[in-house]
Amino acid sequence: MEWKNYLERKTLTFMLIGALAAIAGFAIAGGGIAYADKASFCSSCHSMQHAAVTWQASNHRQFSCGDCHLPQENLVEKMIVKGQTGMHDTYHEFLRDYPDTIRISAKGRAIVNDNCARCHAYTIGNTFMSASGGHACTKCHRGMIHNQIVVKEGVPVE
């Protein structure tokens, strides 16, 4: 009986402590998500240093890695993709088995192309890319951000 009375008297205190813990948890999680979206975080892995250097020299350096490489339409989808790619990158960074030249996956390319079209909608508005809905920005502009050389039939094309 004493325990029940104690809980009834302390309910407001417990609710306040719970609310403060929830606020602190959201603040820490939000700060972590914001930090993990920065280039300084992405380039902290050895295998991403070349990508960070070439991005820094590009005309898109004002954007974070996540602005281009994560979906932007839906926060839940963005967090799921961030988790998936983060675990993938951590796994391969730990094993040190990344190839010298990192290739973007088909899913990653689709995300990047969607983000290009989102930011450059006005520019491509009256082109075949907009009309067809199958914008493939990276097909022609692959080296624009990360300075990759396009190779056709085994021969570098600049």
Residue pairs with C-beta under 8 A, 6 or more apart in sequence:
7 14
33 79
33 82
35 41
36 66
36 82
36 86
37 64
37 65
37 66
37 67
37 70
37 82
38 64
38 65
39 52
39 55
39 56
39 64
39 65
42 48
42 51
42 52
42 65
43 49
43 51
43 52
45 89
45 93
46 93
46 96
47 89
47 92
47 93
47 98
47 102
48 89
48 102
50 146
51 102
51 146
54 145
54 146
54 147
55 61
55 65
55 145
55 146
57 147
58 144
58 145
58 146
58 147
60 68
60 144
60 145
66 78
66 82
67 115
68 112
68 115
68 116
68 145
69 85
69 108
69 111
69 112
69 115
70 78
70 81
70 82
70 85
70 111
71 77
71 78
71 81
71 111
71 114
71 115
72 78
72 115
72 118
81 111
85 108
92 98
101 148
104 112
104 138
109 138
112 137
112 138
113 135
113 136
113 137
113 138
114 135
116 135
116 137
116 138
116 141
117 124
117 129
117 130
117 135
117 137
120 137
121 130
124 130
124 135
129 135
129 136
129 137
142 148
142 150
143 149
143 150
149 156
149 157
149 158
150 156
150 157
150 158
151 157
